Amino acid sequence: MDYKEKRKKIIEQKQNKELLEMDEAITGFLQSRKLKNLTENTHDFYFQTLSKFKEFLAENDVSRPIDVITEDVYEFIQRRLDIGNKAPTVNRD
C-alpha cells in the first residue's frame, strides 16, 4: 500500500471514530477481549462495568465515545466511592 492509500485509510478510520456510537464501541472492545482469549467472567466484568459507565455518561448527556473526557472517568469513579463502594470494588469495576 502506498502513502496515499495509507493516508486515505487513516482518515477514514478517524472519521469513523467520530461517528462511533457508545454501543458500537463497547461491542468492539468486548470482541477484542474475546480475541485475547479472556475468561467468560472477565468478559462479564468488562460488560457490567462498561454498562454502568455508559449509564453514567447518558445521565450527563454524553452519547459518543469521542466526547468522553478524563473528567468523566474521574467523576464516575468518585460517584462509585460516594455511594459506598470500597476502593478495591471500584478498581475492579
DSSP file (Angstrom, degrees, kcal/mol; ACC not computed):
  #  RESIDUE AA STRUCTURE BP1 BP2  ACC     N-H-->O    O-->H-N    N-H-->O    O-->H-N    TCO  KAPPA ALPHA  PHI   PSI    X-CA   Y-CA   Z-CA
    1    1 A M              0   0    0      0, 0.0     2,-0.1     0, 0.0     0, 0.0   0.000 360.0 360.0 360.0 129.8    0.0    0.0    0.0
    2    2 A D     >  -     0   0    0      1,-0.1     4,-2.5     4,-0.0     5,-0.2  -0.273 360.0 -94.1 -84.4 175.2    1.5    3.3   -1.0
    3    3 A Y  H  > S+     0   0    0      1,-0.2     4,-3.0     2,-0.2     5,-0.2   0.893 122.1  51.1 -56.7 -46.5    1.4    6.5    1.1
    4    4 A K  H  > S+     0   0    0      1,-0.2     4,-2.3     2,-0.2    -1,-0.2   0.889 111.5  47.6 -63.2 -39.6   -1.7    8.0   -0.4
    5    5 A E  H  > S+     0   0    0      2,-0.2     4,-2.4     1,-0.2    -1,-0.2   0.923 113.2  48.4 -65.6 -44.4   -3.7    4.8    0.2
    6    6 A K  H  X S+     0   0    0     -4,-2.5     4,-2.6     1,-0.2    -2,-0.2   0.934 112.0  49.5 -59.7 -46.4   -2.4    4.6    3.8
    7    7 A R  H  X S+     0   0    0     -4,-3.0     4,-2.3     1,-0.2    -2,-0.2   0.917 110.6  49.4 -60.9 -44.4   -3.3    8.2    4.4
    8    8 A K  H  X S+     0   0    0     -4,-2.3     4,-2.3     1,-0.2    -1,-0.2   0.911 111.4  49.6 -61.0 -43.4   -6.8    7.8    2.9
    9    9 A K  H  X S+     0   0    0     -4,-2.4     4,-2.3     2,-0.2    -2,-0.2   0.908 110.5  50.0 -63.8 -42.5   -7.4    4.7    5.1
   10   10 A I  H  X S+     0   0    0     -4,-2.6     4,-2.2     1,-0.2    -2,-0.2   0.908 110.6  49.3 -63.6 -42.2   -6.2    6.5    8.3
   11   11 A I  H  X S+     0   0    0     -4,-2.3     4,-2.4     2,-0.2    -1,-0.2   0.906 110.2  51.1 -64.8 -40.9   -8.5    9.5    7.6
   12   12 A E  H  X S+     0   0    0     -4,-2.3     4,-2.3     1,-0.2    -2,-0.2   0.915 110.2  49.7 -61.2 -42.8  -11.5    7.2    7.0
   13   13 A Q  H  X S+     0   0    0     -4,-2.3     4,-1.9     2,-0.2    -2,-0.2   0.903 110.0  51.0 -63.3 -40.8  -10.8    5.4   10.3
   14   14 A K  H  X S+     0   0    0     -4,-2.2     4,-1.5     1,-0.2    -2,-0.2   0.919 110.6  48.2 -62.9 -44.0  -10.6    8.8   12.1
   15   15 A Q  H  X S+     0   0    0     -4,-2.4     4,-1.1     1,-0.2    -1,-0.2   0.883 108.9  54.2 -64.4 -38.0  -13.9    9.9   10.6
   16   16 A N  H  X S+     0   0    0     -4,-2.3     4,-1.0     1,-0.2     3,-0.3   0.878 104.6  54.5 -63.8 -37.0  -15.4    6.5   11.7
   17   17 A K  H  < S+     0   0    0     -4,-1.9    49,-0.4     1,-0.2     3,-0.4   0.873 104.7  54.3 -63.6 -36.2  -14.3    7.1   15.2
   18   18 A E  H  < S+     0   0    0     -4,-1.5    -1,-0.2     1,-0.2    -2,-0.2   0.796 113.6  41.7 -67.8 -27.1  -16.1   10.4   15.3
   19   19 A L  H  < S+     0   0    0     -4,-1.1    -1,-0.2    -3,-0.3    -2,-0.2   0.542  87.3 122.2 -94.1  -9.6  -19.3    8.7   14.2
   20   20 A L     <  -     0   0    0     -4,-1.0    46,-0.4    -3,-0.4     2,-0.2  -0.302  53.7-143.3 -61.5 130.7  -18.9    5.8   16.5
   21   21 A E     >  -     0   0    0     43,-0.2     4,-2.1    44,-0.1    43,-0.2  -0.548  23.1-109.6 -90.7 161.1  -21.7    5.3   19.0
   22   22 A M  H  > S+     0   0    0     41,-1.3     4,-2.6     1,-0.2     5,-0.2   0.904 116.6  51.2 -59.4 -45.9  -21.2    4.0   22.5
   23   23 A D  H  > S+     0   0    0      1,-0.2     4,-2.6     2,-0.2    -1,-0.2   0.890 110.0  50.3 -61.8 -38.4  -22.8    0.6   22.0
   24   24 A E  H  > S+     0   0    0      2,-0.2     4,-2.6     1,-0.2    -1,-0.2   0.901 110.8  49.4 -64.9 -40.7  -20.6    0.0   18.9
   25   25 A A  H  X S+     0   0    0     -4,-2.1     4,-2.4     2,-0.2    -2,-0.2   0.917 112.2  47.5 -65.0 -43.1  -17.5    1.0   20.9
   26   26 A I  H  X S+     0   0    0     -4,-2.6     4,-2.8     2,-0.2     5,-0.2   0.935 112.9  48.7 -64.2 -46.0  -18.4   -1.3   23.8
   27   27 A T  H  X S+     0   0    0     -4,-2.6     4,-2.4     1,-0.2    -2,-0.2   0.923 112.0  49.2 -59.9 -45.1  -19.2   -4.2   21.4
   28   28 A G  H  X S+     0   0    0     -4,-2.6     4,-2.0     2,-0.2    -1,-0.2   0.906 111.8  48.6 -61.5 -42.0  -15.9   -3.7   19.6
   29   29 A F  H  X S+     0   0    0     -4,-2.4     4,-1.8     2,-0.2    -2,-0.2   0.935 111.6  48.8 -63.7 -45.7  -14.0   -3.6   22.8
   30   30 A L  H  X S+     0   0    0     -4,-2.8     4,-1.9     1,-0.2    -2,-0.2   0.881 110.2  51.8 -64.2 -37.2  -15.6   -6.8   24.1
   31   31 A Q  H  X S+     0   0    0     -4,-2.4     4,-1.8    -5,-0.2    -1,-0.2   0.897 107.6  52.5 -64.3 -39.2  -14.9   -8.6   20.9
   32   32 A S  H  X S+     0   0    0     -4,-2.0     4,-0.7     1,-0.2    -1,-0.2   0.853 107.7  52.2 -65.7 -32.4  -11.3   -7.6   21.1
   33   33 A R  H ><>S+     0   0    0     -4,-1.8     5,-1.3     1,-0.2     3,-0.6   0.877 105.8  53.9 -70.3 -37.1  -11.2   -9.0   24.6
   34   34 A K  H ><5S+     0   0    0     -4,-1.9     3,-1.9     1,-0.2    -2,-0.2   0.882 103.2  57.1 -63.3 -36.4  -12.6  -12.3   23.4
   35   35 A L  H 3<5S+     0   0    0     -4,-1.8    -1,-0.2     1,-0.3    -2,-0.2   0.762  99.6  58.8 -65.4 -23.5   -9.8  -12.5   20.8
   36   36 A K  T <<5S-     0   0    0     -4,-0.7    -1,-0.3    -3,-0.6    -2,-0.2   0.390 116.2-119.8 -85.2   4.4   -7.4  -12.3   23.7
   37   37 A N  T < 5 +     0   0    0     -3,-1.9    -3,-0.2     1,-0.2    -2,-0.1   0.867  50.2 171.3  62.9  40.1   -9.0  -15.5   25.0
   38   38 A L      < -     0   0    0     -5,-1.3    -1,-0.2     1,-0.1    -5,-0.0  -0.405  38.1 -93.8 -76.9 159.0  -10.1  -14.0   28.3
   39   39 A T     >  -     0   0    0      1,-0.1     4,-2.2    -2,-0.1     5,-0.1  -0.229  29.1-113.6 -69.4 161.9  -12.4  -15.9   30.6
   40   40 A E  H  > S+     0   0    0      1,-0.2     4,-2.8     2,-0.2     5,-0.2   0.859 118.2  56.9 -63.4 -35.5  -16.1  -15.5   30.5
   41   41 A N  H  > S+     0   0    0      2,-0.2     4,-2.4     1,-0.2    -1,-0.2   0.910 107.5  47.2 -62.0 -42.3  -16.0  -14.0   34.0
   42   42 A T  H  > S+     0   0    0      2,-0.2     4,-2.5     1,-0.2    -2,-0.2   0.914 111.6  50.7 -65.5 -42.2  -13.6  -11.3   32.8
   43   43 A H  H  X S+     0   0    0     -4,-2.2     4,-2.4     2,-0.2    -2,-0.2   0.929 111.6  48.0 -59.1 -46.6  -15.8  -10.6   29.8
   44   44 A D  H  X S+     0   0    0     -4,-2.8     4,-2.8     1,-0.2     5,-0.2   0.891 109.7  53.4 -62.7 -40.1  -18.9  -10.3   32.0
   45   45 A F  H  X S+     0   0    0     -4,-2.4     4,-2.5     2,-0.2     5,-0.2   0.937 110.1  46.7 -59.8 -48.1  -16.9   -8.0   34.4
   46   46 A Y  H  X S+     0   0    0     -4,-2.5     4,-2.7     1,-0.2     5,-0.2   0.918 112.5  50.7 -60.0 -43.8  -16.0   -5.7   31.5
   47   47 A F  H  X S+     0   0    0     -4,-2.4     4,-2.2     1,-0.2    -2,-0.2   0.934 111.7  46.5 -61.4 -47.2  -19.6   -5.7   30.2
   48   48 A Q  H  X S+     0   0    0     -4,-2.8     4,-2.1     2,-0.2    -1,-0.2   0.922 114.6  46.9 -62.2 -45.1  -21.0   -4.8   33.6
   49   49 A T  H  X S+     0   0    0     -4,-2.5     4,-2.3    -5,-0.2    -2,-0.2   0.926 113.4  47.2 -64.6 -45.6  -18.5   -2.0   34.2
   50   50 A L  H  X S+     0   0    0     -4,-2.7     4,-2.5    -5,-0.2    -1,-0.2   0.847 109.7  54.6 -66.4 -32.7  -18.9   -0.5   30.8
   51   51 A S  H  X S+     0   0    0     -4,-2.2     4,-2.2    -5,-0.2    -1,-0.2   0.915 109.5  47.1 -65.4 -42.6  -22.7   -0.7   31.1
   52   52 A K  H  X S+     0   0    0     -4,-2.1     4,-2.3     2,-0.2    -2,-0.2   0.914 113.6  48.1 -63.4 -42.9  -22.5    1.3   34.4
   53   53 A F  H  X S+     0   0    0     -4,-2.3     4,-2.6     1,-0.2    -2,-0.2   0.899 109.6  52.8 -65.3 -40.6  -20.2    3.8   32.8
   54   54 A K  H  X S+     0   0    0     -4,-2.5     4,-2.6     2,-0.2    -1,-0.2   0.907 109.0  49.9 -61.6 -42.5  -22.5    4.1   29.8
   55   55 A E  H  X S+     0   0    0     -4,-2.2     4,-2.3     2,-0.2    -2,-0.2   0.933 110.7  49.9 -60.5 -46.7  -25.5    4.8   32.1
   56   56 A F  H  X S+     0   0    0     -4,-2.3     4,-0.8     1,-0.2    -2,-0.2   0.925 111.9  47.9 -57.7 -46.1  -23.4    7.5   33.9
   57   57 A L  H ><>S+     0   0    0     -4,-2.6     5,-2.6     1,-0.2     3,-0.8   0.908 109.4  52.6 -63.2 -42.0  -22.5    9.1   30.6
   58   58 A A  H ><5S+     0   0    0     -4,-2.6     3,-1.8     1,-0.3    -1,-0.2   0.890 104.3  56.4 -62.0 -39.2  -26.0    9.1   29.4
   59   59 A E  H 3<5S+     0   0    0     -4,-2.3    -1,-0.3     1,-0.3    -2,-0.2   0.753 110.7  46.4 -61.7 -22.9  -27.2   10.8   32.6
   60   60 A N  T <<5S-     0   0    0     -3,-0.8    -1,-0.3    -4,-0.8    -2,-0.2   0.067 121.5-106.8-109.6  22.0  -24.6   13.5   31.7
   61   61 A D  T < 5S+     0   0    0     -3,-1.8     2,-0.6     1,-0.2    -3,-0.2   0.811  74.9 136.2  59.3  35.8  -25.7   13.8   28.0
   62   62 A V      < +     0   0    0     -5,-2.6    -1,-0.2    -8,-0.1    -2,-0.2  -0.962  13.5 155.9-112.2 117.6  -22.6   12.0   26.6
   63   63 A S        +     0   0    0     -2,-0.6   -41,-1.3     1,-0.1    -1,-0.1   0.543  52.8  63.3-120.0 -10.6  -23.5    9.6   23.9
   64   64 A R  S >  S-     0   0    0    -43,-0.2     3,-1.8     1,-0.1     4,-0.4  -0.945  72.4-133.6-120.5 139.4  -20.4    9.2   21.8
   65   65 A P  G >  S+     0   0    0      0, 0.0     3,-1.6     0, 0.0    -1,-0.1   0.848 105.7  62.8 -55.5 -35.3  -17.0    7.8   22.9
   66   66 A I  G 3  S+     0   0    0    -46,-0.4   -48,-0.1   -49,-0.4   -45,-0.1   0.728  99.2  56.3 -65.1 -19.7  -15.2   10.7   21.2
   67   67 A D  G <  S+     0   0    0     -3,-1.8     2,-0.3     2,-0.1    -1,-0.3   0.496  80.9 109.7 -90.4  -4.7  -17.0   13.1   23.6
   68   68 A V    <   -     0   0    0     -3,-1.6     2,-0.3    -4,-0.4     3,-0.0  -0.547  50.4-168.2 -73.4 132.9  -15.7   11.3   26.8
   69   69 A I    >>  -     0   0    0     -2,-0.3     3,-1.2     1,-0.1     4,-1.1  -0.793  36.5-105.1-117.6 164.2  -13.1   13.3   28.7
   70   70 A T  H 3> S+     0   0    0     -2,-0.3     4,-2.2     1,-0.3     3,-0.4   0.865 118.7  61.9 -55.4 -38.8  -10.8   12.4   31.5
   71   71 A E  H 3> S+     0   0    0      1,-0.2     4,-2.6     2,-0.2    -1,-0.3   0.830  97.2  59.2 -59.7 -32.3  -13.0   14.3   34.0
   72   72 A D  H <> S+     0   0    0     -3,-1.2     4,-2.3     2,-0.2    -1,-0.2   0.914 106.7  46.9 -61.1 -42.7  -15.9   11.9   33.1
   73   73 A V  H  X S+     0   0    0     -4,-1.1     4,-2.4    -3,-0.4    -2,-0.2   0.932 112.6  49.0 -65.6 -46.0  -13.9    9.0   34.2
   74   74 A Y  H  X S+     0   0    0     -4,-2.2     4,-2.6     1,-0.2    -2,-0.2   0.918 112.4  48.2 -59.9 -44.1  -12.8   10.7   37.5
   75   75 A E  H  X S+     0   0    0     -4,-2.6     4,-2.6     2,-0.2    -1,-0.2   0.896 109.6  52.5 -65.7 -40.3  -16.4   11.7   38.3
   76   76 A F  H  X S+     0   0    0     -4,-2.3     4,-1.8     2,-0.2    -1,-0.2   0.928 112.2  45.7 -59.7 -46.2  -17.6    8.2   37.6
   77   77 A I  H  X S+     0   0    0     -4,-2.4     4,-2.0     2,-0.2    -2,-0.2   0.925 112.4  51.0 -64.0 -44.5  -15.0    6.7   40.0
   78   78 A Q  H  X S+     0   0    0     -4,-2.6     4,-2.7     1,-0.2    -2,-0.2   0.909 109.0  50.6 -61.5 -42.8  -15.8    9.4   42.6
   79   79 A R  H  X S+     0   0    0     -4,-2.6     4,-1.5     2,-0.2    -1,-0.2   0.877 107.5  53.6 -63.7 -37.0  -19.5    8.7   42.5
   80   80 A R  H  <>S+     0   0    0     -4,-1.8     5,-1.8    -5,-0.2    -1,-0.2   0.906 112.2  45.0 -62.8 -40.7  -18.9    5.0   42.9
   81   81 A L  H ><5S+     0   0    0     -4,-2.0     3,-1.6     1,-0.2    -2,-0.2   0.896 108.9  57.1 -67.8 -40.2  -16.9    5.8   46.0
   82   82 A D  H 3<5S+     0   0    0     -4,-2.7    -1,-0.2     1,-0.3    -2,-0.2   0.787 101.3  56.1 -63.4 -29.1  -19.5    8.2   47.3
   83   83 A I  T 3<5S-     0   0    0     -4,-1.5    -1,-0.3    -5,-0.2    -2,-0.2   0.395 129.7 -92.5 -87.4   6.0  -22.3    5.5   47.2
   84   84 A G  T < 5S+     0   0    0     -3,-1.6     2,-0.2     1,-0.3    -3,-0.2   0.466  74.5 146.4 105.0   1.5  -20.2    3.4   49.5
   85   85 A N      < -     0   0    0     -5,-1.8    -1,-0.3    -6,-0.2     2,-0.1  -0.532  47.4-124.7 -69.6 136.2  -18.2    1.2   47.2
   86   86 A K    >>  -     0   0    0     -2,-0.2     4,-2.4     1,-0.1     3,-0.6  -0.436  25.0-105.0 -78.0 156.6  -14.8    0.4   48.6
   87   87 A A  H 3> S+     0   0    0      1,-0.2     4,-3.2     2,-0.2     5,-0.3   0.871 119.5  53.9 -53.2 -44.3  -11.6    1.2   46.5
   88   88 A P  H 3> S+     0   0    0      0, 0.0     4,-1.7     0, 0.0    -1,-0.2   0.886 110.7  47.6 -60.6 -35.4  -11.0   -2.5   45.6
   89   89 A T  H <> S+     0   0    0     -3,-0.6     4,-2.8     2,-0.2    -2,-0.2   0.928 113.9  46.2 -68.0 -44.8  -14.5   -2.8   44.2
   90   90 A V  H  < S+     0   0    0     -4,-2.4    -1,-0.2     2,-0.2    -3,-0.2   0.908 111.7  51.5 -64.5 -41.6  -14.2    0.5   42.3
   91   91 A N  H  < S+     0   0    0     -4,-3.2    -1,-0.2    -5,-0.2    -2,-0.2   0.855 112.4  46.9 -63.8 -33.8  -10.8   -0.5   41.0
   92   92 A R  H  <        0   0    0     -4,-1.7    -2,-0.2    -5,-0.3    -1,-0.2   0.893 360.0 360.0 -71.9 -40.8  -12.4   -3.8   39.9
   93   93 A D     <        0   0    0     -4,-2.8    -1,-0.2    -5,-0.1    -2,-0.2   0.473 360.0 360.0 -76.5 360.0  -15.3   -2.0   38.3
